[in-house]
Amino acid sequence: MSAAAAPAATGRMASVGIVLVAGFFFSLTGVLVRVLEAANGWQVLVFRSLALLATVLLFLALRYRGELVASFRAIGGIGVGGALGLAFGTSCYIWALYYTSVANTVFLFGALPFINSFNAWWLLGEKVQRLAWVTMALALVGIVVMVQGAILEGSVIGNVVAIVGLLGYSSYTMSVRRNKGIDMMPALCVSAAVTATFALVLAGTRPISGYDTLVCVAMGVFSVGFGYMLYTWGARRVRAGELSLLANVEIILGPLWAWLAVAEVPSVWTMAGGAVLGVAIAVQASLTFRDKTG
C-alpha cells in the first residue's frame, strides 16, 4: 500500500465502523415506538423531529460557529431534495410500525441496499464490485426467508407504506453520495424541520403524556439524531449499496430489542433469515475494510 493510499484505507475502515454504530442507533426506533403509551404517529413525528433538529443544530453550531449559515447553503438543491426524501421516508417508517410488526417493517426496509445500488449505478455512475453483488444477493436471500415467514402477519397497509418509504430513504442516500465532498448534516435539520411542520399540522389537538414526550425526544436524540449524523458521516467513504447493507445491522437488532422489551417474539423464519443476513453484513464489512477505493 502506498503512503497516499494508507489514509484513504484507514478512513474507509473507520467509516465502516461508524455506519455499523449508526445501524445500532436506528435499531432502537421500533422498540421505542412499542413502549409508547398512547401517542399517535403524527405526535411521534412532531416531537422526534424537533429533538432531532435541536441535536443536529447544536452539533453544527459548535462545529461551524460563524459559518453555520454557509454550511446550510453548501448543500444546495441536491441536499434539499435529499432532505425532503428523508422526511418522507422517516414518516413512512414510523407509520409502518403502527400497522405491522417491528420485524416486518425492518425486513422490508432491508431491500434498501438493492434500491440504492441500482440508483447509484443509474444516477451516479457508481460501480458495484462483483463480490459486493454476491453479498447483496446473500442479504436478499436472508430477507426473503424472513419476509416469507412474517409478511402474512403484517397488514397490507403497513407493507405498502414501508415499501413506498424506501424511495425517500434512497433519495437521501443518493444526495449524500452525490455531494460526498460536502458536509450534508445540515440536510438533516432541513428534513427534521419539514417533518415537524407537516406532522404538527396533521397531529391535531390531542394531548400527549409527559412519558410519551420523553420517549419521542429520546428517539429524536439517539435513534435518529446520533444515527443519522453517523450515517451521513460514514456515507462519504462507503458506496451507496454497501452503506445501507452495513446499516442493515438494524434488521437483526430491531426485532431483538422488541422481543426483549415487549415480548414481540420473532418467528423461526425471522431467526433463520436474520442469521443469513448477519453473514452478509459481516462479509460485506470485511470486503469494505479491504477495499482501498472510495
C-alpha positions in Angstrom: 0.0 0.0 0.0 1.3 3.4 -0.9 1.6 6.2 1.6 -1.2 8.1 -0.2 -3.5 5.1 -0.2 -3.0 4.4 3.5 -5.0 7.3 4.9 -7.8 6.5 2.4 -7.9 2.9 3.5 -7.9 3.9 7.2 -10.7 6.4 6.5 -12.9 3.7 4.9 -12.2 1.3 7.8 -13.4 3.9 10.2 -16.4 4.7 8.1 -17.5 1.0 8.1 -17.4 1.1 11.9 -19.3 4.4 12.0 -22.1 3.1 9.8 -22.4 -0.1 11.9 -22.8 2.0 15.0 -25.4 4.1 13.1 -27.3 0.9 12.5 -27.3 0.2 16.2 -29.0 3.5 16.9 -31.5 3.0 14.1 -32.5 -0.3 15.6 -33.9 1.4 18.7 -36.7 3.1 16.8 -39.1 0.1 16.7 -38.9 -0.7 20.4 -39.2 3.0 21.4 -42.4 3.2 19.4 -43.7 0.0 21.1 -43.2 1.3 24.6 -45.3 4.4 24.0 -48.5 4.8 26.0 -50.9 6.4 23.5 -49.1 8.8 21.1 -50.1 8.5 17.5 -47.7 8.6 14.6 -48.0 12.3 13.9 -47.3 13.2 17.5 -44.3 10.9 17.5 -43.0 12.7 14.3 -43.5 16.1 15.8 -41.5 15.6 19.0 -39.0 13.2 17.5 -38.3 15.7 14.7 -37.9 18.6 17.0 -35.5 16.7 19.2 -33.5 15.7 16.1 -33.5 19.3 14.8 -32.2 20.6 18.2 -29.5 17.8 18.4 -28.1 18.3 14.9 -28.3 22.1 15.0 -26.4 22.2 18.3 -23.7 20.0 16.8 -23.4 22.1 13.7 -23.4 25.4 15.7 -20.5 24.1 17.8 -18.7 22.9 14.7 -19.1 25.8 12.3 -19.8 28.7 14.7 -19.9 31.8 12.4 -20.1 29.7 9.3 -23.3 27.9 10.2 -25.4 29.6 7.6 -22.8 28.9 4.9 -22.9 25.2 5.8 -26.6 25.1 5.0 -26.1 27.0 1.7 -23.4 24.5 0.8 -25.8 21.5 0.5 -27.6 23.2 -2.5 -30.7 22.0 -4.3 -29.5 18.3 -4.2 -29.2 18.4 -0.4 -32.7 20.0 -0.1 -34.1 17.3 -2.4 -32.5 14.6 -0.3 -33.8 16.2 2.9 -37.3 16.1 1.5 -36.9 12.4 0.6 -35.7 11.6 4.1 -38.6 13.5 5.6 -41.0 11.3 3.6 -39.1 8.1 4.3 -38.9 8.6 8.0 -42.6 9.4 8.2 -43.4 6.2 6.3 -41.2 4.2 8.6 -43.0 5.5 11.8 -46.4 4.8 10.4 -45.4 1.4 9.1 -44.6 0.5 12.7 -48.2 1.3 13.6 -49.7 -1.0 11.0 -47.3 -4.0 11.2 -44.7 -5.6 13.4 -41.2 -4.2 14.1 -39.7 -7.3 12.4 -41.8 -7.0 9.3 -41.1 -3.2 9.0 -37.3 -3.6 9.2 -37.3 -6.6 6.9 -39.0 -4.6 4.2 -36.5 -1.8 4.7 -33.8 -4.4 4.2 -34.4 -4.0 0.4 -32.8 -0.6 0.6 -29.2 -1.7 -0.4 -30.5 -3.1 -3.7 -32.5 0.1 -4.5 -29.5 2.2 -3.6 -27.1 0.2 -5.7 -29.4 0.4 -8.7 -30.0 4.1 -8.3 -26.3 4.8 -7.7 -25.4 2.9 -10.8 -28.1 4.6 -12.8 -27.9 8.1 -11.5 -24.3 8.5 -10.2 -22.4 6.0 -12.3 -21.0 4.2 -9.2 -19.6 0.8 -10.0 -20.6 -2.2 -7.8 -17.9 -4.8 -7.4 -18.7 -8.4 -8.2 -18.2 -9.6 -4.7 -20.4 -6.8 -3.4 -23.2 -8.1 -5.6 -22.7 -11.6 -4.2 -23.0 -10.3 -0.6 -26.1 -8.3 -1.5 -27.6 -11.4 -3.1 -26.9 -13.3 0.1 -28.6 -10.5 2.1 -31.6 -10.7 -0.3 -31.8 -14.5 0.5 -31.9 -13.7 4.2 -34.6 -11.0 3.7 -36.7 -13.4 1.6 -36.5 -16.1 4.2 -37.6 -13.6 6.9 -40.4 -12.0 4.9 -41.8 -15.4 3.9 -42.5 -16.1 7.5 -43.6 -12.7 8.5 -45.4 -11.0 5.6 -48.7 -12.7 6.3 -48.7 -11.4 9.9 -48.5 -7.8 8.8 -51.2 -5.7 7.2 -51.2 -4.7 3.5 -51.2 -1.0 4.5 -48.1 -1.4 6.7 -46.2 -3.2 3.9 -47.1 -0.7 1.3 -46.2 2.3 3.5 -42.8 0.7 4.3 -42.1 -0.1 0.6 -43.0 3.4 -0.6 -40.9 4.9 2.2 -37.8 3.2 0.7 -37.8 5.6 -2.2 -37.4 8.6 0.2 -34.5 7.0 2.1 -32.8 6.1 -1.2 -33.1 9.7 -2.4 -31.3 10.9 0.7 -28.5 8.4 0.3 -28.1 9.4 -3.4 -27.9 13.1 -2.4 -25.2 12.3 0.2 -23.2 10.3 -2.3 -23.6 13.0 -5.0 -22.4 15.7 -2.6 -19.8 13.5 -0.8 -17.3 16.3 -0.7 -19.8 18.4 1.3 -21.0 18.1 4.9 -24.6 17.0 4.4 -25.6 17.1 8.1 -27.4 20.4 7.6 -29.8 18.4 5.3 -30.8 16.5 8.5 -32.0 19.8 10.0 -34.0 20.6 6.9 -35.6 17.2 6.9 -36.5 17.4 10.6 -38.0 20.9 10.2 -40.1 19.8 7.2 -41.3 16.7 9.0 -42.1 18.5 12.2 -44.1 21.2 10.4 -46.3 18.8 8.4 -46.7 16.5 11.4 -47.8 19.4 13.6 -50.5 20.4 11.2 -51.8 16.8 11.0 -51.4 15.8 14.7 -54.4 17.7 15.8 -55.0 18.9 19.4 -55.0 15.6 21.1 -52.8 15.8 24.2 -49.7 13.7 24.6 -48.4 12.5 28.0 -45.1 13.6 29.5 -43.9 10.0 29.3 -44.6 9.7 25.6 -43.0 13.1 25.0 -39.8 11.9 26.7 -39.7 8.7 24.7 -40.2 10.7 21.4 -37.4 13.0 22.5 -35.1 10.1 23.2 -35.9 8.7 19.8 -35.0 12.1 18.2 -31.7 12.5 20.0 -30.4 8.9 20.0 -32.2 6.7 17.4 -32.4 9.2 14.6 -30.1 12.0 15.8 -27.0 10.1 16.5 -28.0 7.5 14.0 -28.2 9.8 11.0 -25.3 12.0 12.0 -23.1 8.9 12.0 -24.7 7.5 8.8 -24.2 10.8 7.0 -20.6 11.0 8.1 -19.8 7.4 7.1 -21.6 7.8 3.8 -18.9 10.0 2.4 -16.5 7.0 2.1 -18.8 4.0 1.7 -20.6 3.2 -1.6 -24.3 3.5 -1.7 -25.2 -0.2 -1.8 -22.6 -1.1 0.8 -23.7 1.8 3.0 -27.3 0.6 3.6 -26.3 -3.0 3.7 -23.9 -2.2 6.6 -26.6 -0.1 8.3 -28.9 -3.1 8.0 -27.5 -4.4 11.2 -30.8 -2.8 12.3 -32.6 -5.7 10.8 -31.0 -8.1 13.3 -31.1 -5.8 16.3 -34.5 -4.2 15.9 -36.6 -7.4 16.3 -34.2 -8.5 19.1 -35.0 -5.3 21.2 -38.7 -5.7 20.5 -38.5 -9.3 21.7 -36.6 -8.5 24.9 -38.6 -5.3 25.8 -42.2 -6.1 24.8 -42.1 -9.9 24.0 -42.7 -9.3 20.3 -41.3 -12.8 19.5 -39.6 -13.3 16.1 -40.6 -16.5 14.3 -38.2 -19.3 13.3 -38.2 -17.8 9.8 -37.1 -14.5 11.2 -34.2 -16.0 13.2 -33.1 -18.1 10.2 -33.2 -15.2 7.8 -31.5 -12.9 10.3 -28.6 -15.4 10.5 -28.2 -15.3 6.8 -28.3 -11.5 6.7 -25.8 -11.3 9.5 -23.3 -13.3 7.5 -23.9 -11.0 4.5 -23.2 -7.9 6.7 -20.1 -9.5 8.2 -18.7 -10.4 4.8 -19.5 -7.0 3.3 -17.8 -5.3 6.2 -14.7 -7.4 5.6 -14.7 -6.6 1.9 -15.1 -2.9 2.5 -12.2 -3.0 5.0 -10.0 -4.4 2.3 -11.2 -2.1 -0.4 -8.9 0.9 -0.8 -11.0 2.9 -3.2 -14.0 5.1 -2.4 
